[in-house]
Amino acid sequence: MKDYAHASRLYIDDNFKLMPKQKFLFHVVITVDDDKFTRKLTTNEKLELNMLVKSCSLPKFNFNVEEKFQYNKKVYIPTRMSYEPVNITFHDDHADTVNAFWKAYYEYNNQDSLGGLATIGGSLTKDNYYDATQNKTQFGLDGAQKRREPLIKSIQIFALHKKRFTSFTLINPVITTFAHDDLDQTDGTGIMANTMQIVYETVLYGAGIIQKSPDVTGGATGIPGFATIHYDHEPSPLSVLGGGTTSIFGPGGIVDGIGSVISDIQSGNFGVGTILKGINTYNNAKKIKAKEAVKEELKGIVKEGVIEVGRSAGTITNPVGDFSVGTAAVAAVTAGAAIATARGIDNVDNKNRNTTVQGYVIDTANYLSPTEAYNLISANATLKDQVASSIYYKAVGSRQGQTIAQSDIAYAGLTTNQKFVYQSRALTDIAKLVTEGYIKISRTSKDVTVNAERANI
């Protein structure tokens, strides 16, 4: 482990599949019985209650294990399992949304809160329990709550990660502790919070994809109420849909826009958003200064490959004015006459390069032939992504003086749309790259090996 490549292979490979989840990405859903509230919470108030969760602990489990001896041999026998309480902390908001929730729970389960009301004969200053005017005889937990009708129906905790969620549903949750915050005149920076502790009977696990078009019930997203109110749904101005940038490879740039449009078309997710992405990409392509930006950001990129990606997008009709996304891509690349090129054995004109691949013979006994390599990566997405990363090193990383490991990390940091461009080129270029000896795929282990010496050939 001489460098950070081992960490890159573990946490960054396969689109960050094994990267640890982040603590601040979560959403809590508290489902209550509206009929038990004296004043029912509005739909927005119930959604805001969930959004006011500041922190939340996840379920923990304990097994009670007894040690036994079988003829002096130790044996551990689990006898029961217990569930550790879950702690939830709320922001104490100005609208008293959290306090309204607690008040309803408090009054439903405890009659003491109603015992001192003058409207029912109570007194705030004396013991009048035996007075003739006292018409309330229920105190403490001697209330109207019913065993099968709890005020809190369930609590769901969603850990969010990479447009997916992992859910923990607490069954029959009961509040064991609720605490308001402390007041302090000397604390001028602190903010108030309410905390509660929950016990529950069991836990149900779930997982899914966070879909678009969210609704209150969770039918479209899998997460009830998520991203419905108080969320900014406007696309970022740095994204393709939000306008994009004139960068070639940056987020929202030309390659990102082309890849996004192609991805929409191939996935069948074609709509107004796709047209807007195409319009923004086309307009940004026209703003590129060929002699400056193209030289800097497309240095070493195979011009024919980028043009082919643009052509593969086909033609999208613009209701404002006819244009072709493919034409925009071609224009973006062909605008710069001085683009540096990385050519292979299929090039006849060698005037712009000093090295020619000649006499290379593939060791088919130990490595896959071009056809075999193409068939393998066509069926294996992981290997196709590795080949795409190798193409990124050939096109960009090697020109920037990066090592293969550094280039792999840079490739892993690209957006999905940007990666899509290189993954598409992996299928179209793999035969040539294997023939040239730049990429070798082991016949036994299927490991992808890059010949860095041939990166600039």
NUTI-739615 format. One record per residue: residue in one letter; x, y, z of N, C-alpha, C in turn. Coordinates in steps of 0.02 Angstrom, whole numbers, plus 50000, padded with zeros to 5 digits. Layout:
<atoms>
AXYZXYZXYZ...
</atoms>
This chain:
<atoms>
M500434994050000500005000050000500445006250000K500785007249944501255012849941500915019549930D500285019549907499935025749897499195024749915Y498765029349894498065029149912497645025149862A497965021449819497595017649768497135012449800H497365009349857496945004249888496295007149914A496325013249942495705016449965495265018249906S495575020249851495185021849791494815015749766R495155010149765494845003949741494255001949785L494305003149850493785001049896493195005749896Y493315012249903492775017049914492525020449851I492925020849799492735024749740492515020349682D492795014349676492605009949621491855008549621D491595006749563490885005049554490425010649577N490625016849558490205022649572490085023549647F490615023249686490605024349759490155019349795K490125013149771489665008249799489805006849872L490435006549893490605004849962490795010850004M490655016849979490805022850019490325023150078P490565024950138490125025450197489585030650187K489005029350216488445034150212488605040150256Q488285045750240488405051950277487845053050329K488035055250388487565055650443487025060950434F487175066250398486695071750395486145070650343L486185065350304485675063950254485165059050282F484615061650307484095057350335483425061050335H482895057250344482225060150349481815055650395V481445058750441481035055050490480305056450476V479895051250477479175051850466478805049250527I478445053650560478035051750618477305051650595T477015045750597476315044950575475865044950637V475385049650639474945050450697474225049250677D473795048050728473085047150717472735053850727D472505056750672472205063350675471595063650720D471245058250726470625058250766470755059150841K471375058150862471535058650933471745065750953F471795070250904472005077150918471405081450933T471465085650985470935090550999470885095450941R471465097750917471505101750856471955098050808K471675095650754472055091750707472605095950675L473185092650666473725095950630473555096250556T473715101750524473615102250452474115097750416T474005096750352474455092650313475165095450314N475225102050306475885105250307476205104650376E475815105250430476095104750497476375097750510K476035092650486476295085850494476945084850455L476975087850396477595087450357478155091350390E477985097150417478495101350451478745098150515L478305094450550478525090850609479085086050592N479015082550537479545077850515480185081450497M480105087250465480695091050443481065094450500L480735095150557481045098550615481475093850657V481535087650636481975082950673482695085150663K483025086650717483715088950714484205083150713S484085078150753484515072150754484095066250777C484335060350760483955054350775484435048450780S484365044450831484765038450837484405032650803L484785027850780484505021950747484415016250798P483995011350782483865005850830484505002150848K484514999850910485064995750935484764989650969F485114984050966484844977750990485324974551040N485054971651091485444968051141485184960851148F485634956051149485444949151160485654947151230N485184944251266485334941451332485584934351322V486214933251336486534926751323486764923751388E486594917551398486804913951459487354909051441E487844908651487488404904151477488254897451512K488274892151475488154885451501488764881151489F488784875551526489344870951519489074864051502Q489324861351448489164854551430489794850351438Y489824847051494490414843051510491044847151503N491024852951537491584857751540491684861751475K491284860651425491324864551363490834870351368K491094876451356490664882351360490194882751301V489574884351316489064885351264488664891651282Y488564895951234488194902151245487504901551212I486994902451254486304901551231485934908151238P485694910951182485304917151186484614915551215T484404919551263483754918351295483234923451275R483444929451258482964934551235483344940351203M482974944551167483264950451136482874956551158S483234961851172482914968151192483104973651143Y482664978551138482764984151092482944990351133E483494993551115483704999651148483265005451126P483115010151170482695015951151483025020151096V482605023451057482835028051005482725035151029N483225039351021483175046251043483085050850982I482605055250986482455060050933482485067150961T482845071450928482905078450949482575082950896F482115087350919481775091950874482035099050885H482015103150834482095110350843481455112950876D481525117450924480935120550957480755126650916D480285125850870480155130950820479695136450847H479695142150814479285147850834478545146550825A478355142250778477645140850767477375135750817D477795133150860477605128150910477315121850878T477585119950821477345113850788477515107650830V478125107350855478335101650897477955101750963N477865107650993477495108051056476765105951047A476475107550989475785105550976475735097950972F476225094850941476235087550938476295084551008W476745087151048476835084551116476215085851158K475915091651152475315093251191474755088251177A474665086551113474145081751096474285074851126Y474915072751123475105066251152475025066351228Y475235071951258475195072651331474475072551355E474035076251322473335076451344472965070051329Y473165066451277472835060151260472995054751311N473615054851337473825049551382473795051351456N473765057751472473795059851542473235064851556Q472815063251606472255067551623472435073351669D473045073351696473255078751741473235085451705S473365085451641473385091651604472705095051601L472175091251612471495093951611471205095051680G471535092751732471255092951799471195099751830G471605104451806471595111151836471195116151797L470815114051748470445118751708469825121251746A469765127751751469195130651787468535129051753T468545127851689467925126551653467605119951672I467985115551704467705109151725467725108451801G467745114151836467725114051908468395113451941G468925113851905469585113151935469825119651966S470375119152002470675125052034471425124752024L471725130652012472445131052003472815132452068T472455133752123472785136052184472645131752244K472195126952242472025123152303471835116052285D471825111952337471615105052329470855104652336N470525103852282469785103752283469515097052260Y469905091752270469705085252245469035082952274Y468915084652339468295082352372467765087752376D467885093452342467375098652343466745096452305A466175099252326465545097452294465525099852221T465905105152207465905107852138466375103952091Q466765099552120467245095852079466875090452038N466885091151973466555086251931467035082251887K467675082751903468175078651866468485073751914T468465067451896468745062251940469285058051907Q469485059951847470005056251812470665060051815F471175056651837471845059551842472365054451819G472965057051806473505052551785473345049051720L473475042551717473375038651656472665035851651D472225038151696471525035951694471155040051642G471325038751579471055042851525470675038751474A470565041851418470155038851366470565034951314Q471235034551325471645031051276471455023651273K471505020851214471325013951204471935009851183R471935003551201472514999351190472694998751115R472204998251074472344997251003472275003650963E472245009250997472185015650961472695020650988P473335019350977473845024051000473845030450959L474075035950988474105042250951474645041950898I475225038850914475765038050865475705031150835K475565030850771475485024450737476155021150722S476625025050696477275022250679477775027950671I478405026150675478945030950662479415027650612Q479545031050557479985028450505480605032950500I481175029850499481815033450493482125031350427F482275036350384482555035050318483265037750316A483755033350305484445035350292484515036050216L484715041950193484745043450121485455042950095H485525040050035486185039250006486125037949932K486445042049891486495041049819485815039749787K485335044049802484655043649774484295037349794R484515034149848484185028349875484055029449950F483675025049980483555025550052483565018650084T483755018550147483685012750191483235014750247S482685011050258482185013150307482165008550367F482005011550425481915008050488481225010050515T480765005550519480085007050543480005004250614L479865008750661479765006750731479025005050740I478884998950762478204996550770477954997950841N477345000750845477025002550909477495006750953P477715012350928478165016650968477805020051026V478145020551082477865023851141478395028651169I478185034751185478645039651213478755038051287T479385037151306479545036051377479825042351410T480115046751371480395052951398480295058551347F480055064251370480035070251329480295075951371A480785079651345481115084951384481155091351343H480905096851373481015103351344481715105751361D481955110651326482635113151334482675117651395D483295119651412483415124351467483455131451440L483245136251481483305143351465483905146251502D484245150751470484855153551500484975160551472Q484955165651516485055172551493485775173851469T486235169651492486935170851473487125167551407D486665163651380486805160151317486485164051259G486885168051225486625172051171486655168851103T486945162951099487025159651034486645152951029G486435150351085486115143751085485425143951054I485205138351027484525137551001484185131951039M483535132551047483165127951089482965121651050A482905116251088482725109851058482295105851107N481915101351081481525096551121481775089551106T481835085551157482075078751147481565073751174M481515068051140481085062751166481405056051154Q481235051351197481495044551193480925039851177I481045035351130480525030851106480715023551120V480235019751145480315012451148479815009451098Y479945003451077479555000551022479574992951029E479134989650992479074982450998479534978650950T479634981250891480074978050843480254983050788V480664980850742480904985150688480804981650621L480544985250572480494982750503480984986550459Y481344982850418481844985950374481564986450303G481814991450267481614992350197482144996150160A482094996250094482564999850052482225001349985G482465006449951482165008149887482515014049855I482245016149798482505021749760482065027849770I482365033549782481995039849789481825042149719Q481185041749701480965043449634480805050949630K480695053149569480475060049557479725060649569S479455066549562478745067949571478505065749640P478795068549694478605066449761477895068349778D477595064649824476935066349849476935065449925V476365067049956476325067050028476325060050056T476015055350022475935048550048476555044250040G477015046249997477595042149984477495037249928G476915037449895476785032749841477275033349783A477495039449769477945040449712478675040249734T478815042049795479515042449817479715036649862G479235033349895479405028549945479535031750012I479575038450015479685042150077479125047150084P478645045950129478075050550135478295057650151G478055062350111478165069450125478845072150108F479295067850083479975070250070479985074750009A480315080550015480405085349960479745087849932T479265089149977478615091649954478535099049969I478715101250029478665108350046479335110850072H479445117350065480055120650089480685117850055Y480615115049996481185112549958481285116749895D481905117749876482055121349815482085116449758H481585116549715481555111949659481855114849595E482085121049598482385124049538483065120849525P483205118949462483865115949447484425120949457S484985118549479485565122949490485785126049425P485965132449426486215135649364486855132449338L487195128449380487795124949358487635118349324S487005115949331486815109749299486595111049227V486565105549188486365106249117485665108949112L485195106249152484505108449149484425115649172G484865117949217484815124749242485165129949199G485455127849144485795132549100486475130149079G486815126649125487465123749108488015128949104T488615126649087489195131049082489535129949015T490015134148999490395133448937491015129248947S491075125949005491625121349015491515115048972I492055111948953491995105848912491845099848957F492255098849009492185092949050491925094349121G491845100649138491595102249205490855100449213P490605100549276489895099249287489465104249249G488975101849213488545106249174488865108449109G489445105549091489795107549030489545103848968I489925104348914489705101748850489655094148852V490185090748875490165083448878489625081048925D489545084448982489025082649030488335083348998G488235088648959487595089648926487465084448873I487965082848832487885077748780487715071048812G488095069248863487965062848897487275062548928S487045068148956486385068348987485835067348935V485905070548877485405069848824485395062648798I485985059948784486025053048759485725048148809S485875049248873485605044848925484845045048928D484555051048922483825051748921483525048048862I483835048648804483565045548744483595037948749Q484175035348771484245028148774483835024948829S483715028648884483315025948939482565026948928G482375030448875481665031648862481375037348904N481805040748943481575046248985481615052848947F481295052948889481335058748844480745063348856G480865069748864480335074448875480575081548866V480195086248895480365093248890481045094548921G481195091148977481835092049009482415090248963T482325085048923482855083048875482955088448824I482405091348799482455096748750482815102848779L482645104448842482975110148874483715108848883K483895102648901484605101048908484955101848841G484625099548787484925100348721485005107548701I484495111748716484535118848699485105122148737N485155120748802485685123748842486375121548819T486445115048802487085112548779487275115748712Y486785116348669486905119448603487125126748612N486765130448654486935137548664487625138348695N487795133948744488445134348776489005132548727A488855127748682489355125748632489525131548587K489035135648571489155141348527489595146748560K489605146748627489985151848663490725150048671I490905143848654491595141748665492065145448619K492615147748646493145150848606493625145348585A493615143748522493965137748498494715138148512K495025143848503495755144148508495995144148580E495535144948628495755145148698495475139248737A494815139248746494515134148788494605127148760V494515126448695494565119748665495275117148672K495765121548662496455119448669496605117048740E496355120748789496515119248859496155112948884E495515112348867495115107048896495045100848853L495155101448788495115095748744495795093348719K496315095648751496985093648730497065086048737G497245082848684497355075648684496725071548674I496135074548666495525070748656495465068648583V495245062748570495145060348502494555063948472K494695068248422494165072348394493615068148363E493815062948327493305058848294492855055548345G493125053548403492715050148453492185054748482V492375060948497491885065648525491345067348474I491555068048410491065069548358490565063748352E490815057648357490375051848351489875051648408V490095053448469489635053748525489095058948512G489285064548483488785069648467488295067248416R488545063748364488095061348312487615056048339S487845052148388487435046648414486825049148450A486815055548468486225058248503485635059048456G485765059048391485215060048344484995067248342T484405068548316484145075248309483535076148352I483525081548392482955083148434482655089648408T482015089748395481695095648368481585100748423N481815106748413481725112148460481105116048440P480595116748484480005120448465480135127748451V480695130348475480855137348463481215138148396G481695133848385482075134148323482405127448311D482415124948250482685118348235483435118248248F483645113048282484365111948290484455104648307S485075102448304485235095448319485745095248375V485595091148426486085090348480486735087448453G486665082848405487255080048374487655085448339T487315089748303487655095348269488005099848319A487685100948376487995105148427488645102148452A488645095548461489245092148484489795092548432V489595091348369490095091648315490375098648310A489945103648315490175110548310490645112248367A490505109648426490915111148484491615108548476V491685102848441492345099848434492695102248372T492335102448316492655104348253492815111748251A492555115648298492705122748298493435124148309G493785119748344494505120748357494925116848309A495275120248264495675116748214496325114148243A496515116848302497165114948329497105109948386I496565106048387496475101148441497025095848435A497345094548492497845089148491497485082548486T497765077848449497435071448438497855065748463A497505060348484497845054248503497645048948453R498095047148408497915042848352498195035848360G497855031148329498075024148333498285021548266I498275014948260498525011848199498065012948140D497445015348153496995016348098497095023048064N497575027048088497715033548057498255032748004V498135035447947498635035347894499095041347899D498815047047918499195053247922499555053547989N500215053147989500595053148051500995059548059K500805064848024501205071048026501175074348095N500615073448132500535076948196500755072848255R501085067248244501325063248300502005060348282N502385058648333503055056248322503115048748331T502605045648364502645038548379502105034748342T502285029148312501805025048276501805018048306V501215015248317501175008548343501305003748287Q501835000148292502014995548239502254989048269G502064983548238502334977048256502074974148321Y501544976848350501294974148413500874967948399V501014962548436500644956248428500304954548494I499654953148492499274951548552499424944548576D499574943948640499694937348671499014934348688T498694931148640498024928448650498014922448697A498594919748712498614914148759498464916448830N498674922648846498584925248913498084930948917Y497944934148860497504939948860496954939048807L496394942448818495824941948773495964945448707S495684942648654495724945848589495254951848587P495304956148537494854961948532494114960048534T493924954848497493224952648497493014950148565E493434946148597493274943448663493224949048714A493664953948709493634959648756492984963548747Y492784964548685492154968148673491564964248701N491534957748690490984953648716490964953748792L491554953848824491584953748897491324960148927I491574965848904491364972148935490644973948916S490394971148862489694972348843489224969248894A489454963848925489034960248974489224961749046N489774965249057490014966549125490104974049134A489644977149172489654984449181490264986749220T490484982649267491064984549308491694985049266L491804979949224492394980049180492334985649128K491724986849104491644992349056491834999049088D491664999949152491835006049187492595006649196Q492925000949208493655000949214493985002949148V493715000349093493975002249028493845009649015A493255012049034493095019149026493585023449065S493775021249126494265024849166494945024949131S495105019349098495745019049061495735023849002I495165024448969495105029148913495165036248938Y494885037648997494945044349027495685045849041Y496065040949065496775041949077497145043449012K496975039748959497295040748894497135047648867A496505049848877496295056048846496455062248888V496425061548954496485067448997497035066649048G497005061249088497465060549144498195060649124S498375056849072499075056649051499315063349026R498865067448997499055074048972499155079049028Q498865077449086498935081949143499475079649192G499855074549172500405072249213500185068049272Q499585065349271499345061349326499585054149320T499635050749378499745043649377499085040249361I499115033749348498495030149333498025030349393A498295029649454497885029749514497555036549523Q497935041949512497655048649517497115049849465S497235047349404496745048149351496105044249367D496185038249396495595034349415495165038049466I495485041449513495125045249563494765051149530A495105054449483494795060049447494195057549406Y494265051749375493705048949336493115047249382A493265044349441492735042649488492355048749511G492675054549510492345060649532491915063949479L491915061249418491505064049365490765062749379T490335066549348489625065549354489425059349314T488825056849326488575050949290488555052249215N488345058249195488305059849124488995060149092Q489475062849129490155063149102490445056149094K490325051849144490565044949139490235041349081F489615043049068489245039649014489585040548947V489885046348936490245047548873490825042648866Y491215041848919491795037348916491585030048915Q491035028448949490775021548947490535019748877S490245024648842490035023448773490645022348729R491165026148740491775025348702492125018748718A492015016048778492325009648795492085004248747L491455004448729491184999348683491435000448612T491485006748592491685008248523492445007748512D492835008848565493565009148558493935003048583I493604998448618493954993048652494354988748603A494074987248545494434983048497495084986348475K495054992848460495654996448439496164996848494L495934998148556496394998848612496744992348629V496384986748623496694980148634497184978648578T497004980348516497444979048459498084983048465E498034989248490498614993548498499044991548558G498774987448603499154985548662499084990348720Y498644995348714498545000048769498174996748827I497704992448812497314988948863497394981448853K497524977948909497544970648909497054968048962I496674962948944496214959848992496424952649001S496614950949062496864944249076496334938949060R496544933649028496084928349010495834924449071T496244924149123496054920249183495714924449236S496034929949256495764934049310495294939449287K495284941049222494874946349193495084953349219D495684953949245495934960449267496104964749206V495944971249213496094975949159496764979249174T497234978749128497904981749135497994987149083V498274992849105498394998449061499144999149049N499334999748986500035000848968500145008348963A500395011349017500455018649020500925021248966E501405017248944501865019648893501525020848826R500945017648816500585018548753499995023448759A499985027148815499425031748825499415037348773N499995039448751500025045148705500095042948632I499975036548620500045034048552499365034248517
</atoms>
